């Protein structure tokens, strides 16, 4: 729309975001929403393009705290693929400063239904330190928020 500067990006997105935006154009299931350059809701379909970004899908059932991860997330956390991830273990692998921020954002997402994006530092089980981008969006069923789901991507 002519004259509507809110719809025009003012900066070029970072390369990883550009790849995700291109991925979105090719294929999605529930929608990838980008507002002001930030991913705010995720529903990417799994296909060969997502692992090339060193990114994976995740979800947490808030009723049981059960986690579901795609393969690349195990790699981010330094855990063997295929194990049943336990939330307490995953949370313990966040560096303290990132863990505190993540837990505050998570609580806010559950309480107010707001999606979030966080660059978090990890101390993976296989040693060292690494950074990842965490994108989370709440999922409602008949009103209440029952899940968080999203994307985790190596930075």
C-alpha positions in Angstrom: 0.0 0.0 0.0 1.5 3.4 -1.0 2.4 5.6 2.0 2.1 2.8 4.6 5.6 2.7 6.1 4.5 0.2 8.8 4.3 -2.5 6.2 7.7 -1.9 4.7 10.8 -3.3 6.5 13.3 -0.7 7.3 16.3 -3.1 7.7 17.3 -6.2 5.8 16.6 -9.3 7.9 19.7 -11.3 9.1 20.7 -14.2 6.8 19.1 -16.9 9.0 15.8 -15.0 9.1 16.0 -14.5 5.4 16.3 -18.3 5.0 13.3 -18.9 7.3 11.3 -16.3 5.3 12.2 -18.1 2.1 11.3 -21.4 3.7 8.0 -20.0 4.7 7.2 -19.1 1.2 7.9 -22.7 0.1 6.0 -24.6 2.7 4.2 -24.3 6.0 1.4 -25.9 7.9 0.1 -23.6 10.7 1.9 -20.4 9.7 5.0 -18.5 10.5 4.2 -15.0 11.5 6.9 -12.3 11.3 6.1 -8.9 13.0 8.7 -6.1 13.1 11.5 -8.6 12.1 10.7 -11.1 14.9 9.2 -14.5 14.7 6.2 -14.6 16.9 4.4 -17.8 16.0 5.7 -21.1 14.5 4.1 -23.9 12.6 6.8 -25.0 10.2 6.4 -28.3 8.4 9.4 -30.6 8.7 11.2 -31.0 5.4 14.9 -31.1 4.3 15.2 -27.3 4.4 14.7 -26.9 8.2 17.6 -29.1 9.4 20.0 -27.3 7.0 19.3 -24.2 9.2 20.4 -26.3 12.3 16.9 -25.7 13.6 14.2 -27.9 14.9 10.6 -27.9 16.2 9.7 -28.4 19.8 6.6 -28.4 22.0 5.9 -28.7 25.7 2.5 -30.0 26.9 1.8 -27.8 29.9 -0.5 -30.4 31.5 2.3 -33.0 31.8 5.5 -31.0 31.1 6.2 -33.6 28.4 8.6 -32.3 25.7 8.6 -33.3 22.0 11.7 -32.4 20.0 12.8 -32.9 16.4 16.4 -34.2 15.9 18.4 -30.9 15.7 17.3 -29.9 19.2 18.9 -32.9 20.7 22.1 -31.8 19.1 21.8 -28.3 20.5 21.5 -29.6 24.0 24.2 -32.3 23.5 21.7 -35.1 24.2 21.4 -38.4 22.4 18.7 -38.4 19.7 15.6 -40.4 20.5 15.7 -40.2 24.3 12.5 -38.9 26.0 13.6 -35.3 26.9 12.8 -34.2 30.4 12.1 -30.5 31.0 14.1 -30.3 34.2 17.2 -31.6 32.4 16.7 -29.3 29.4 16.3 -26.3 31.7 19.4 -27.2 33.7 21.4 -26.9 30.4 20.6 -23.2 30.0 23.3 -20.9 31.5 22.0 -19.3 34.6 21.3 -15.8 33.1 19.5 -17.3 30.1 17.6 -19.7 32.2 16.2 -16.9 34.4 15.1 -14.8 31.4 13.6 -17.9 29.6 11.6 -18.8 32.7 10.2 -15.3 33.0 9.3 -15.2 29.3 7.7 -18.7 29.5 5.6 -17.7 32.5 4.4 -14.6 30.7 3.6 -16.6 27.6 1.5 -19.0 29.6 -0.2 -16.3 31.7 -0.9 -13.8 28.9 -0.7 -15.8 25.7 2.2 -13.8 24.3 4.8 -15.4 22.0 8.5 -14.7 22.5 11.9 -14.8 21.0 15.1 -15.2 23.0 18.7 -15.7 22.2 19.9 -18.1 25.0 23.3 -19.4 26.0 23.5 -23.2 26.7 26.0 -25.4 28.4 25.2 -28.6 26.5 25.6 -32.0 28.0 28.4 -32.7 25.5 30.5 -29.8 26.9 31.4 -26.2 25.9 28.9 -23.4 25.4 26.7 -22.4 22.5 24.0 -19.9 21.7 20.6 -20.7 20.3 17.5 -18.7 19.3 14.4 -19.9 21.1 11.0 -19.0 19.5 7.9 -19.9 21.5 4.2 -19.5 20.9 1.3 -20.5 23.2 -1.3 -23.0 21.9 -4.9 -22.7 23.2 -7.5 -25.5 23.3 -11.0 -24.3 24.0 -9.7 -21.2 25.8 -6.8 -22.1 28.1 -3.2 -22.3 27.0 -2.3 -26.0 27.0 1.1 -26.1 25.1 4.0 -24.0 24.1 5.6 -24.8 20.8 8.1 -23.3 18.5 11.6 -23.4 17.0 15.1 -23.7 18.4 17.9 -22.7 16.1 21.7 -22.8 16.5 23.3 -19.3 16.2 
